[in-house]
Amino acid sequence: MKKLTVLGMGLCVVFAFTSCKSGESAYKKAYEKAKQQELAEPKVTEPIEVAPVADVPLVEKKKPTVSSSNEGVRQERVTVQGNGSLLDFSVVCGSFQTKANAEALQENMANDGYKAVVALNPDTNMYRVIISTFADRNSAAEARDAFKAKYPNRKDFQGAWILHRVY
């Protein structure tokens, strides 16, 4: 009797799994249909009229000046994780709640030539990825601005900021 019950249950399981079909093919068909419709639609482009360009004098860009205020500077108590040391002012390019994410960015920055270190702020439990450290604020601000200029297409790096280390 047990053998018959087990055999019956096994057949039910096999039948249940074979009757289920993957929905992937439906998604693929819908995607292909939309792609065909997109390709079938004629693209209408209107001619663009180009106006003659007048002689415009070139304007030289001025080098941005570093403000003497504490704009973009945060004061935090941090401890270095691993090897490395920090001076009073550091450029932070990323902040993470997990150490693994901070270490991954640290490795990427090291591959780009930076001597990046990870520092922990125990008050907020945030890991800061620091790419350079300086004794004065102006040098840190110049390094931050150069870093932002080096990565203009990285919106996450455009938020780089200066950390003033508190002991």
Backbone bond lengths (Angstrom), bond angles and torsions (degrees), N, CA, C in turn:
res aa  C-N    CA-C-N  psi(-1)  N-CA   C-N-CA  omega(-1)  CA-C   N-CA-C  phi
1 M - - - 1.444 - - 1.539 110.73 -
2 K 1.362 116.94 -41.34 1.447 120.67 179.46 1.532 110.94 -63.01
3 K 1.318 116.15 -39.20 1.454 119.62 -179.75 1.528 110.49 -62.77
4 L 1.303 116.42 -40.15 1.451 121.11 179.78 1.531 110.98 -66.28
5 T 1.320 116.63 -39.23 1.469 120.96 178.91 1.530 110.42 -66.85
6 V 1.328 117.20 -45.86 1.450 121.31 179.31 1.531 110.08 -63.28
7 L 1.324 117.73 -41.68 1.446 121.65 178.54 1.529 110.94 -63.22
8 G 1.334 116.83 -41.68 1.463 121.20 178.57 1.523 111.66 -64.26
9 M 1.327 116.61 -42.07 1.470 120.52 179.32 1.534 110.33 -67.10
10 G 1.305 116.47 -39.31 1.459 120.40 178.30 1.515 111.03 -62.01
11 L 1.318 117.40 -42.35 1.462 121.03 177.79 1.526 111.13 -63.76
12 C 1.327 116.45 -39.04 1.473 120.37 178.34 1.528 110.83 -63.20
13 V 1.328 116.75 -42.55 1.462 121.02 179.79 1.521 110.02 -64.84
14 V 1.332 117.36 -44.96 1.459 121.06 179.50 1.528 109.67 -62.05
15 F 1.320 117.24 -43.62 1.456 121.02 179.19 1.526 111.04 -63.35
16 A 1.323 117.47 -40.68 1.464 121.20 -179.45 1.524 110.94 -63.52
17 F 1.333 117.63 -43.37 1.460 120.37 -178.73 1.526 112.79 -72.40
18 T 1.318 117.53 -31.98 1.464 118.96 -179.76 1.516 111.78 -79.54
19 S 1.314 118.57 -21.96 1.457 119.73 -179.43 1.518 112.05 -82.06
20 C 1.337 118.26 -18.33 1.471 121.66 179.14 1.528 108.65 -84.06
21 K 1.321 115.39 127.86 1.451 119.91 176.41 1.516 108.87 -110.67
22 S 1.282 115.56 148.91 1.454 121.01 179.45 1.523 109.63 -71.50
23 G 1.320 116.47 140.47 1.455 121.50 178.11 1.513 112.15 -82.17
24 E 1.312 117.03 -0.83 1.453 120.85 -176.56 1.525 110.95 -61.59
25 S 1.319 117.50 -38.89 1.461 119.42 -177.76 1.527 110.89 -65.99
26 A 1.320 118.48 -34.51 1.460 120.99 178.36 1.527 110.15 -65.61
27 Y 1.335 116.31 -41.75 1.455 119.75 177.67 1.525 111.17 -64.91
28 K 1.326 115.39 -40.47 1.458 119.81 -179.05 1.527 110.02 -65.40
29 K 1.338 117.12 -41.34 1.459 120.52 178.90 1.526 111.02 -63.56
30 A 1.331 116.71 -42.96 1.464 120.32 179.79 1.523 110.77 -64.02
31 Y 1.322 116.56 -40.63 1.469 120.83 178.61 1.525 110.81 -63.22
32 E 1.336 116.32 -46.91 1.458 120.28 -179.81 1.520 111.81 -63.70
33 K 1.329 117.22 -37.01 1.458 121.09 178.75 1.530 110.19 -65.76
34 A 1.321 116.75 -43.93 1.462 120.52 178.64 1.523 110.78 -64.61
35 K 1.313 117.35 -38.20 1.455 121.95 179.29 1.527 110.14 -65.22
36 Q 1.346 116.98 -41.48 1.458 120.41 178.55 1.524 111.36 -64.75
37 Q 1.340 116.55 -40.00 1.456 119.58 178.39 1.525 110.77 -64.89
38 E 1.318 116.05 -39.08 1.453 120.60 179.35 1.527 110.83 -64.11
39 L 1.328 116.48 -40.94 1.453 120.24 179.91 1.521 112.03 -73.53
40 A 1.328 117.04 -28.99 1.460 121.21 -177.80 1.519 111.95 -75.77
41 E 1.322 118.26 -27.00 1.456 121.06 -178.99 1.526 109.13 -69.09
42 P 1.314 116.29 130.38 1.470 117.87 178.76 1.524 109.93 -72.34
43 K 1.293 114.63 137.35 1.460 119.43 178.41 1.522 108.01 -93.21
44 V 1.309 114.65 121.31 1.450 120.54 -178.59 1.522 107.33 -103.13
45 T 1.285 114.76 122.27 1.454 119.05 176.60 1.517 108.33 -121.42
46 E 1.301 115.62 131.14 1.444 120.56 179.16 1.525 108.25 -90.34
47 P 1.294 116.11 145.99 1.469 117.33 177.82 1.521 110.44 -65.49
48 I 1.291 115.11 141.71 1.461 120.76 -178.82 1.515 108.06 -100.99
49 E 1.314 114.62 127.82 1.445 119.44 178.14 1.519 108.68 -88.10
50 V 1.292 115.84 131.14 1.448 121.24 179.81 1.511 108.57 -105.17
51 A 1.319 114.74 120.91 1.457 119.28 179.54 1.518 108.90 -80.23
52 P 1.303 117.16 147.82 1.464 118.95 177.95 1.528 110.06 -63.49
53 V 1.309 114.94 141.57 1.455 121.05 -177.74 1.519 108.70 -92.20
54 A 1.306 115.23 127.76 1.458 119.77 177.64 1.521 109.02 -81.61
55 D 1.310 115.31 156.83 1.448 118.83 177.36 1.522 109.42 -67.33
56 V 1.317 115.13 118.33 1.451 120.74 -179.45 1.520 107.47 -117.32
57 P 1.314 117.07 127.47 1.465 118.02 -179.96 1.525 110.53 -67.86
58 L 1.319 114.88 143.05 1.454 119.80 178.37 1.513 109.72 -74.06
59 V 1.311 114.82 140.53 1.454 120.85 179.01 1.518 107.73 -110.14
60 E 1.301 116.36 125.91 1.458 119.96 179.02 1.514 109.17 -78.06
61 K 1.332 114.35 136.39 1.458 119.15 176.86 1.518 108.55 -79.18
62 K 1.310 114.53 135.61 1.451 119.20 177.07 1.523 108.83 -85.56
63 K 1.298 114.97 145.02 1.456 120.11 176.89 1.517 107.86 -67.49
64 P 1.348 117.78 130.06 1.457 118.72 -179.18 1.521 110.46 -62.27
65 T 1.298 113.78 138.21 1.458 118.16 179.24 1.511 109.67 -92.31
66 V 1.288 115.15 149.41 1.456 120.81 179.79 1.514 107.46 -88.02
67 S 1.310 115.10 125.22 1.457 118.02 -179.65 1.522 109.64 -76.88
68 S 1.309 114.84 150.45 1.459 118.75 -177.76 1.518 112.04 -87.61
69 S 1.316 117.83 -3.22 1.463 119.60 179.28 1.524 109.61 -77.97
70 N 1.293 115.69 177.90 1.462 120.47 -179.63 1.521 111.53 -93.16
71 E 1.312 116.78 28.93 1.458 121.57 178.75 1.525 109.82 -65.80
72 G 1.320 116.83 130.20 1.460 121.20 178.69 1.516 114.34 75.51
73 V 1.329 117.91 15.33 1.459 121.68 179.52 1.522 108.36 -116.13
74 R 1.324 116.01 131.51 1.461 121.15 177.07 1.519 108.69 -118.77
75 Q 1.299 115.28 139.78 1.463 120.09 177.04 1.519 108.48 -99.35
76 E 1.325 116.47 125.63 1.455 121.63 -179.66 1.517 110.01 -145.91
77 R 1.312 114.42 154.64 1.458 121.77 172.58 1.522 105.68 -98.01
78 V 1.331 116.65 116.88 1.461 121.12 -177.77 1.520 110.10 -130.46
79 T 1.334 114.60 154.76 1.463 121.07 174.75 1.528 107.73 -124.94
80 V 1.325 115.83 136.19 1.461 121.61 -178.52 1.525 109.29 -71.50
81 Q 1.312 115.76 135.38 1.457 122.55 176.49 1.524 107.69 -100.06
82 G 1.307 117.30 117.92 1.456 120.11 -179.41 1.512 110.63 88.93
83 N 1.321 115.99 -149.69 1.465 121.78 -177.33 1.516 110.96 -84.49
84 G 1.312 116.45 150.58 1.450 121.51 176.79 1.513 110.94 124.28
85 S 1.318 114.75 167.38 1.460 120.90 177.52 1.518 108.15 -144.10
86 L 1.329 115.56 161.58 1.457 120.79 -177.80 1.512 110.22 -124.22
87 L 1.329 115.04 144.88 1.455 121.92 170.60 1.526 107.45 -93.69
88 D 1.320 117.90 -165.76 1.465 120.58 -174.11 1.528 114.29 -69.84
89 F 1.345 118.23 -36.57 1.462 121.59 -176.71 1.528 109.39 -121.47
90 S 1.338 115.39 131.01 1.465 120.41 -177.48 1.517 109.94 -133.97
91 V 1.331 116.09 151.43 1.463 122.15 177.11 1.524 108.04 -96.94
92 V 1.336 115.86 120.44 1.460 122.63 -179.20 1.524 108.62 -102.37
93 C 1.343 116.06 126.02 1.469 119.18 -179.78 1.524 112.40 -106.88
94 G 1.348 118.19 -9.10 1.457 120.22 179.19 1.512 111.57 -163.83
95 S 1.341 115.68 149.34 1.461 122.61 177.86 1.522 108.65 -132.61
96 F 1.326 115.82 134.99 1.458 120.27 -175.32 1.525 110.88 -139.79
97 Q 1.325 115.80 153.40 1.456 120.77 174.66 1.519 110.88 -86.61
98 T 1.318 117.25 -22.20 1.460 120.35 -179.99 1.520 109.76 -110.13
99 K 1.314 114.83 137.51 1.460 121.21 -177.01 1.526 111.16 -66.28
100 A 1.329 117.56 -34.58 1.468 121.22 -178.77 1.527 111.06 -61.78
101 N 1.325 117.42 -40.37 1.467 120.39 179.08 1.525 110.40 -66.84
102 A 1.330 116.55 -40.94 1.463 120.25 178.77 1.527 110.56 -64.23
103 E 1.318 116.89 -41.34 1.463 120.29 179.64 1.526 111.63 -66.84
104 A 1.339 117.20 -33.59 1.469 120.32 177.37 1.531 110.41 -65.05
105 L 1.335 117.08 -43.65 1.461 119.87 177.83 1.525 110.39 -67.45
106 Q 1.328 116.95 -37.32 1.465 120.80 177.43 1.525 109.84 -58.86
107 E 1.310 116.84 -43.64 1.470 121.06 179.44 1.531 111.07 -64.37
108 N 1.338 116.91 -41.13 1.468 120.39 177.71 1.519 111.12 -62.95
109 M 1.312 116.80 -41.72 1.461 120.50 179.66 1.532 110.63 -68.47
110 A 1.325 117.16 -35.55 1.468 120.39 176.30 1.524 110.18 -64.63
111 N 1.330 117.31 -37.55 1.465 121.22 177.15 1.532 111.56 -66.51
112 D 1.350 116.65 -26.01 1.463 121.01 177.77 1.528 112.13 -88.00
113 G 1.342 117.30 3.32 1.455 120.56 175.14 1.513 115.94 100.63
114 Y 1.321 118.62 3.40 1.459 121.22 178.72 1.524 110.53 -89.91
115 K 1.314 116.43 149.65 1.468 121.59 174.01 1.533 107.11 -93.59
116 A 1.314 115.20 69.27 1.457 121.39 -173.71 1.526 110.91 -76.31
117 V 1.337 114.82 144.72 1.458 121.49 175.06 1.524 108.42 -131.63
118 V 1.312 115.58 157.62 1.462 121.75 176.08 1.512 107.20 -106.83
119 A 1.338 116.00 131.60 1.464 121.78 178.04 1.523 108.52 -125.65
120 L 1.323 116.16 142.91 1.465 122.11 -178.91 1.517 109.57 -104.71
121 N 1.329 115.60 130.42 1.461 121.21 169.99 1.525 105.89 -96.27
122 P 1.336 118.79 105.07 1.461 120.19 -175.24 1.528 113.18 -69.09
123 D 1.335 117.51 -21.64 1.461 120.12 179.97 1.527 111.90 -69.64
124 T 1.333 116.42 -37.68 1.470 120.88 -178.49 1.522 112.31 -107.21
125 N 1.336 116.35 -6.63 1.470 122.53 -177.07 1.534 110.96 57.32
126 M 1.341 115.07 42.86 1.460 121.28 179.08 1.519 108.91 -115.96
127 Y 1.337 115.47 140.12 1.456 122.18 176.77 1.527 107.94 -97.35
128 R 1.324 116.57 125.49 1.462 122.54 -179.06 1.529 108.74 -104.48
129 V 1.335 116.20 132.80 1.464 120.94 175.39 1.528 106.63 -97.91
130 I 1.324 115.54 114.94 1.458 122.61 -174.89 1.525 108.24 -107.93
131 I 1.345 115.64 127.10 1.467 119.46 -176.73 1.517 113.15 -97.68
132 S 1.335 117.92 -22.87 1.465 120.73 177.60 1.519 109.25 -158.44
133 T 1.322 115.51 156.48 1.461 120.48 -177.14 1.526 109.52 -139.15
134 F 1.344 116.14 144.21 1.458 122.07 -172.78 1.518 110.50 -141.01
135 A 1.317 114.96 161.37 1.456 120.50 177.90 1.528 111.41 -84.25
136 D 1.352 117.86 -24.29 1.469 119.66 -179.18 1.522 111.26 -124.12
137 R 1.319 114.83 156.15 1.460 122.43 -175.17 1.527 112.11 -67.98
138 N 1.335 118.40 -40.25 1.464 120.92 -176.70 1.529 111.99 -62.52
139 S 1.312 117.21 -40.91 1.469 120.26 177.88 1.524 110.51 -64.51
140 A 1.330 116.34 -39.53 1.464 120.69 178.22 1.529 110.42 -65.21
141 A 1.333 117.21 -40.47 1.465 120.88 179.96 1.532 110.65 -65.51
142 E 1.318 116.92 -40.36 1.464 119.90 177.60 1.528 110.96 -64.77
143 A 1.327 117.03 -40.59 1.470 120.72 178.29 1.519 111.07 -66.05
144 R 1.342 116.72 -39.88 1.467 120.56 177.31 1.517 110.46 -61.32
145 D 1.343 116.70 -46.78 1.466 120.54 -179.31 1.525 111.71 -64.25
146 A 1.336 116.83 -38.33 1.466 120.54 177.41 1.526 110.50 -66.12
147 F 1.323 116.77 -38.13 1.467 121.21 178.35 1.523 110.37 -63.68
148 K 1.327 116.89 -45.01 1.466 120.58 178.70 1.524 111.04 -63.18
149 A 1.328 115.97 -38.10 1.466 119.95 179.88 1.526 111.27 -69.28
150 K 1.327 116.87 -30.75 1.462 120.38 179.97 1.527 111.77 -70.08
151 Y 1.332 116.91 -29.99 1.467 122.17 -178.62 1.532 109.98 -121.86
152 P 1.338 118.92 67.07 1.467 119.37 -176.68 1.533 113.66 -68.97
153 N 1.316 117.55 -23.10 1.464 120.49 -177.61 1.519 113.27 -92.45
154 R 1.303 118.61 -3.50 1.462 122.29 179.01 1.522 109.06 -96.73
155 K 1.320 116.38 100.08 1.466 120.32 -178.38 1.520 111.91 -63.12
156 D 1.329 116.91 -31.64 1.454 119.12 179.15 1.523 111.13 -67.27
157 F 1.319 118.14 -32.84 1.458 120.99 179.14 1.533 112.02 -79.94
158 Q 1.314 117.31 -19.13 1.463 119.53 177.79 1.528 111.13 -69.29
159 G 1.315 117.17 -12.81 1.460 121.61 176.56 1.519 112.73 -93.22
160 A 1.324 117.93 14.17 1.465 121.02 179.87 1.526 109.08 -58.61
161 W 1.324 115.81 145.59 1.455 120.05 -175.86 1.520 111.14 -143.44
162 I 1.326 115.56 170.84 1.462 121.25 -177.48 1.524 109.59 -102.94
163 L 1.307 115.03 131.17 1.461 122.13 177.82 1.520 108.40 -103.45
164 H 1.326 116.42 122.60 1.464 121.67 173.31 1.524 105.98 -97.64
165 R 1.306 115.15 111.58 1.461 120.53 -174.75 1.518 110.42 -73.68
166 V 1.334 114.48 128.60 1.460 122.50 176.63 1.514 107.07 -106.51
167 Y 1.303 117.10 135.48 1.469 120.97 -178.22 1.503 111.71 -94.88
